[in-house]
Amino acid sequence: MKKTSRFSTALFKPTDRPGETLRVPSPAKLNLFLYINGKRDDGYHELQTLFQFLDYGDWLEIGVRPDGEIHLYPELPGVKKEDNLIYCAAKMLQQQTDSRLGADIHLDKVLPLGGGVGGGSSNAATTLVALNYLWKTRLSLAELADLGVKLGADVPVFVHGKAAFAEGVGEKLTDCEPPEKWFVVLKPDIAVSTATVFTHPDLPRNTPKRPLAQLLREEYGNDCEKVVRNCYPEVEETLAWLLKYAPSRLTGTGACVFAEFDDEKSAQAVFEMKPDSVSGFVAKGCNRSPLHRWLDKISK
């Protein structure tokens, strides 16, 4: 099968043959806006954010094992298997449903680690959704999302598979239909510490909560952006370069930044001029996750 980081339903291969490995998309996301409304007594922050998927991301190749073993390939540098969200998701589903089946899971990793595009959360959600199908454990999306939130606050939105407005600590989701723009996503060669951003004294923590309809009308922003730009000169340089060509901002706590365009040609033209010091990709926003388009096709 052709290997690519862009997703097309033509690449989603349905099969009923036992033992065959399925190739399942694990898409990236962007936080189109992110506002921090307060800090709770438990240390978590109240926020309002808008999630949209991209037609670009990792792939998981999954085959069912009859012996209950979960094998994960390859090992991620510095990450123990027991700490990998893919492994944790598989074991959690197995234990929740008393399934005696196992899986061989190979991760084709293309999304940057620590980039703010949701790679780890997406991998966990794809594992839950795909194994729920392959093991025939028949949990609903709501039940899978309840499992997923134990792995990370962003996992449920990937499980539900619809662009969403999130509130609380990210667990309160409202379906949303923002414009499906084209994006240039760039990552400077650094890692941004989420903990550093959320504990920084200069981080805004009292942005007033606003209704979704109002937020969608106003210019989008990210309350983490100023702190990240001040603390990480590489992000500042990359974002300043992108802003010359289109509206641009940080996603999540970074390190990825993105610019939005109305068409693919314009996005590609800017991407081809990017500085050599940064990596990145061009992708289209999707209000329905490629993971769920895969599930639709494979379930027919």
C-alpha positions as CSV (number, residue, x, y, z in Angstrom):
1,M,0.0,0.0,0.0
2,K,1.2,3.5,-0.8
3,K,2.6,5.2,2.3
4,T,1.9,8.9,2.8
5,S,1.2,11.2,5.7
6,R,-1.8,12.7,4.0
7,F,-5.1,10.9,4.4
8,S,-7.4,9.8,1.6
9,T,-10.3,7.4,1.8
10,A,-8.7,5.6,-1.1
11,L,-6.0,4.5,1.3
12,F,-8.5,3.1,3.8
13,K,-8.6,-0.6,2.9
14,P,-11.5,-2.6,4.3
15,T,-10.9,-6.3,4.9
16,D,-12.6,-9.2,6.6
17,R,-9.7,-11.6,6.3
18,P,-8.5,-12.7,9.7
19,G,-5.0,-12.0,10.6
20,E,-4.5,-9.2,8.1
21,T,-2.9,-6.0,9.3
22,L,-5.0,-2.8,9.0
23,R,-3.5,0.6,8.4
24,V,-5.3,3.2,10.5
25,P,-5.0,7.0,10.4
26,S,-4.0,8.9,13.5
27,P,-4.6,12.6,12.5
28,A,-3.1,15.8,13.9
29,K,-5.2,18.6,15.4
30,L,-4.9,22.3,15.7
31,N,-6.1,24.6,18.5
32,L,-7.6,27.3,16.3
33,F,-7.9,29.4,19.5
34,L,-7.0,28.8,23.1
35,Y,-8.0,31.0,26.1
36,I,-7.2,30.4,29.7
37,N,-10.1,31.5,32.0
38,G,-8.7,30.6,35.5
39,K,-6.7,28.2,37.6
40,R,-8.5,25.6,39.7
41,D,-7.7,24.5,43.2
42,D,-6.4,21.2,41.9
43,G,-3.8,23.0,39.7
44,Y,-5.5,22.5,36.4
45,H,-6.5,25.4,34.2
46,E,-10.0,26.3,33.0
47,L,-9.9,27.0,29.3
48,Q,-11.9,27.6,26.1
49,T,-10.4,26.1,22.9
50,L,-11.5,25.1,19.4
51,F,-10.2,21.8,18.0
52,Q,-10.0,21.0,14.3
53,F,-8.4,17.9,12.7
54,L,-6.0,17.9,9.8
55,D,-5.9,15.4,6.9
56,Y,-2.3,14.6,7.9
57,G,-0.7,12.5,10.7
58,D,0.7,9.2,11.8
59,W,-0.4,5.8,10.8
60,L,-0.9,2.7,13.0
61,E,-0.6,-0.7,11.5
62,I,-2.6,-3.1,13.7
63,G,-2.9,-6.9,13.6
64,V,-4.9,-9.0,16.0
65,R,-3.1,-11.6,18.1
66,P,-5.0,-14.6,19.7
67,D,-2.7,-14.8,22.7
68,G,-3.7,-11.5,24.5
69,E,-0.2,-10.1,24.1
70,I,0.3,-6.4,23.2
71,H,3.4,-5.8,21.1
72,L,4.3,-2.3,20.1
73,Y,6.9,-1.3,17.4
74,P,9.2,0.5,17.3
75,E,10.2,1.7,20.7
76,L,10.2,5.5,21.1
77,P,13.5,6.8,22.4
78,G,13.3,7.5,26.1
79,V,9.7,6.2,26.4
80,K,9.1,2.9,28.3
81,K,6.5,0.6,26.7
82,E,4.4,0.8,29.8
83,D,4.3,4.6,29.5
84,N,3.5,4.7,25.8
85,L,-0.1,6.0,25.4
86,I,-0.7,3.4,22.6
87,Y,0.2,0.5,24.9
88,C,-1.8,2.1,27.8
89,A,-4.9,2.5,25.6
90,A,-4.7,-1.1,24.4
91,K,-4.3,-2.5,27.9
92,M,-7.1,-0.3,29.2
93,L,-9.6,-1.5,26.6
94,Q,-8.5,-5.1,27.1
95,Q,-9.1,-4.9,30.9
96,Q,-12.3,-2.9,30.6
97,T,-13.9,-5.4,28.2
98,D,-12.2,-8.6,29.5
99,S,-11.0,-9.3,25.9
100,R,-8.6,-12.2,25.5
101,L,-7.3,-10.9,22.2
102,G,-4.0,-9.0,21.8
103,A,-2.4,-6.9,19.0
104,D,0.7,-6.2,17.1
105,I,0.9,-2.4,16.7
106,H,3.4,-0.6,14.5
107,L,3.6,3.2,14.7
108,D,4.6,5.0,11.6
109,K,5.5,8.3,13.3
110,V,5.6,11.5,11.3
111,L,4.0,14.1,13.7
112,P,6.6,16.0,15.8
113,L,6.8,15.0,19.5
114,G,5.8,17.9,21.7
115,G,4.6,20.0,18.8
116,G,1.1,20.8,20.1
117,V,-0.6,18.9,17.3
118,G,-1.9,16.1,19.5
119,G,0.2,13.2,18.3
120,G,0.2,11.1,21.5
121,S,-3.4,11.8,22.2
122,S,-4.4,10.9,18.6
123,N,-2.4,7.7,18.8
124,A,-4.2,6.7,22.0
125,A,-7.6,7.5,20.5
126,T,-6.9,5.6,17.2
127,T,-5.8,2.6,19.3
128,L,-9.1,2.6,21.3
129,V,-11.3,3.1,18.2
130,A,-9.5,0.6,16.0
131,L,-9.1,-2.2,18.6
132,N,-12.8,-1.7,19.6
133,Y,-13.6,-2.5,16.0
134,L,-11.0,-5.3,15.5
135,W,-11.7,-7.0,18.9
136,K,-15.5,-6.6,18.4
137,T,-15.7,-5.2,22.0
138,R,-18.6,-3.0,20.9
139,L,-18.1,0.0,23.3
140,S,-19.8,3.2,22.3
141,L,-17.8,6.3,21.4
142,A,-19.0,7.8,24.7
143,E,-17.6,4.8,26.6
144,L,-14.3,4.9,24.7
145,A,-14.0,8.6,25.4
146,D,-14.5,8.0,29.1
147,L,-11.6,5.6,28.9
148,G,-9.6,8.0,26.9
149,V,-9.8,11.0,29.3
150,K,-7.9,8.9,31.8
151,L,-5.0,9.0,29.3
152,G,-5.2,12.7,28.5
153,A,-7.5,15.6,28.3
154,D,-7.2,15.8,24.5
155,V,-8.0,12.1,23.8
156,P,-11.8,12.4,24.0
157,V,-12.0,14.8,21.1
158,F,-10.1,12.4,18.9
159,V,-12.4,9.6,20.0
160,H,-15.5,11.5,19.1
161,G,-14.1,12.5,15.8
162,K,-15.8,15.9,15.3
163,A,-14.3,19.4,15.4
164,A,-15.3,20.7,18.8
165,F,-15.3,23.7,21.1
166,A,-13.9,22.5,24.5
167,E,-14.4,24.0,27.9
168,G,-13.5,23.1,31.5
169,V,-10.1,21.4,31.4
170,G,-10.9,20.3,27.8
171,E,-13.5,17.6,28.7
172,K,-16.7,19.5,27.9
173,L,-17.1,19.2,24.1
174,T,-19.6,21.0,21.8
175,D,-19.6,20.0,18.1
176,C,-18.5,22.9,15.9
177,E,-18.1,23.6,12.1
178,P,-15.3,26.1,11.6
179,P,-14.2,26.8,8.1
180,E,-12.0,24.1,6.7
181,K,-8.9,26.1,5.7
182,W,-5.6,25.0,4.4
183,F,-2.7,25.3,6.8
184,V,1.1,25.6,6.8
185,V,2.3,24.0,10.0
186,L,6.0,24.7,11.0
187,K,8.0,23.4,13.9
188,P,11.4,25.0,15.0
189,D,14.0,22.5,16.2
190,I,13.1,22.8,19.9
191,A,10.9,21.2,22.5
192,V,8.5,23.4,24.5
193,S,7.7,22.3,28.0
194,T,3.9,22.5,28.7
195,A,4.6,22.6,32.4
196,T,6.9,25.6,32.0
197,V,4.2,27.4,30.0
198,F,1.4,26.7,32.5
199,T,3.5,27.6,35.5
200,H,5.0,30.8,34.0
201,P,4.0,33.9,36.0
202,D,3.3,35.9,32.9
203,L,0.7,33.4,31.5
204,P,-2.7,35.1,31.2
205,R,-5.1,33.2,33.5
206,N,-8.2,35.4,33.7
207,T,-9.4,35.8,30.1
208,P,-13.2,36.2,30.4
209,K,-15.3,33.3,29.3
210,R,-17.3,34.1,26.1
211,P,-20.1,32.4,24.3
212,L,-19.0,30.3,21.3
213,A,-20.9,32.4,18.8
214,Q,-18.9,35.5,20.0
215,L,-15.6,33.7,19.9
216,L,-16.2,32.5,16.3
217,R,-16.9,36.1,15.2
218,E,-13.8,37.5,16.8
219,E,-10.1,37.3,15.7
220,Y,-8.7,34.0,17.1
221,G,-5.8,34.1,19.6
222,N,-3.8,31.9,21.9
223,D,-3.1,33.0,25.5
224,C,0.0,30.8,25.6
225,E,1.6,32.5,22.6
226,K,3.3,35.5,24.3
227,V,4.9,33.4,27.0
228,V,6.2,30.8,24.4
229,R,7.5,33.5,22.1
230,N,9.3,35.2,24.9
231,C,10.8,32.0,26.3
232,Y,11.7,30.3,23.0
233,P,13.4,32.6,20.4
234,E,13.1,29.9,17.8
235,V,9.3,30.1,18.0
236,E,9.4,33.9,17.9
237,E,11.5,33.8,14.7
238,T,9.3,31.2,13.0
239,L,6.0,32.9,13.8
240,A,7.4,36.3,12.8
241,W,8.3,34.8,9.4
242,L,4.9,33.2,8.9
243,L,3.0,36.3,9.9
244,K,4.5,38.0,6.8
245,Y,2.3,35.8,4.6
246,A,-0.9,35.0,6.4
247,P,-2.7,35.1,9.8
248,S,-0.6,32.8,12.0
249,R,-0.4,31.7,15.6
250,L,0.7,29.0,18.1
251,T,-1.2,25.7,18.5
252,G,-1.6,24.5,22.0
253,T,1.6,25.3,24.0
254,G,3.7,24.7,20.8
255,A,6.3,24.3,19.5
256,C,4.3,24.2,16.3
257,V,2.9,27.4,14.7
258,F,0.5,27.6,11.8
259,A,-0.7,29.9,9.1
260,E,-4.1,29.7,7.4
261,F,-4.9,30.0,3.7
262,D,-8.0,29.7,1.6
263,D,-6.5,27.3,-0.9
264,E,-3.8,24.6,-1.2
265,K,-1.8,26.4,-3.9
266,S,-1.2,29.5,-1.7
267,A,-0.3,27.3,1.3
268,Q,2.2,25.3,-0.8
269,A,3.8,28.4,-2.2
270,V,4.6,29.7,1.3
271,F,5.7,26.3,2.6
272,E,8.2,26.0,-0.3
273,M,9.9,29.2,1.0
274,K,10.2,28.1,4.6
275,P,13.5,28.5,6.4
276,D,15.7,25.4,6.2
277,S,16.0,25.5,10.0
278,V,12.3,24.4,10.5
279,S,10.3,21.3,9.6
280,G,6.7,21.2,8.8
281,F,3.9,20.2,6.4
282,V,0.8,21.5,4.5
283,A,-2.6,20.1,5.4
284,K,-6.3,20.8,5.2
285,G,-8.6,21.3,8.2
286,C,-11.2,18.6,8.7
287,N,-14.3,18.9,10.8
288,R,-14.8,15.1,10.7
289,S,-11.7,13.1,11.7
290,P,-9.9,11.0,9.1
291,L,-10.1,8.2,11.8
292,H,-13.8,8.2,11.6
293,R,-13.9,8.4,7.8
294,W,-11.7,5.2,8.0
295,L,-14.2,3.6,10.4
296,D,-17.1,4.5,8.1
297,K,-15.4,2.9,5.1
298,I,-14.1,-0.2,6.9
299,S,-17.4,-0.9,8.5
300,K,-19.4,-1.1,5.2
